[in-house]
Amino acid sequence: MKSQQEFLQLLEREAALQAKLETKKILPSQLDDITAFIGRHTWQVLASTSCVTAISLELAKIWIGGGK
């Protein structure tokens, strides 16, 4: 088991990493609500996206192939 000092050092490193991630965001802060929604509803977003993609590809195949 880790000593209290080791635990505090680990906690400080994690806090520093979190602060670094907060300052260097990949997406603008205007998208925070959208990314939070995706994070909370990951499987629903993936399922919806895959359905829309599959339907779009089938429609593109019909449109390009002339309905064959």
NUVEXLO-188803 format. One record per residue (C-alpha): x, y, z. Coordinates in steps of 0.2 Angstrom, whole numbers, plus 2048, in hexadecimal, padded with zeros to 3 digits. Example, Ala and Ser with C-alpha at 12.3 -4.5 7.8 and 13.67 -1.06 7.14 Angstrom:
BEGIN
83E7EA8278447FB824
***
This chain:
BEGIN
8008008008068117FC80B81D80980282D80B81083780481082D7F47FD82F7F27FF8427F480C8427E78018387DB7F38437DF7FD8537DB80384B7CA7F18477C57EB8597CA7F98607BF7F48557B17E285A7B27E786D7B37F286A7A37E386279A7D787079F7E387D7987E78747887D586F7817D48677707C286E76D7BC87F7717B28827817A28857777A28727747A386D78679086978779185E7787A085577E79985278F78984B78779383F77C79D83A78B78D83679578482E78779282577E78981577877981F77278482B76878E81D76077E81375C77682275478582774B78781574477581473E77682573578782072D78080F72777081772077B82571878681871077780E70A76F81D7027808226FA7828106F37708116EB7738236E578481F6DD77F80D6D776F8136CF76480A6DA76B7F96D8
***
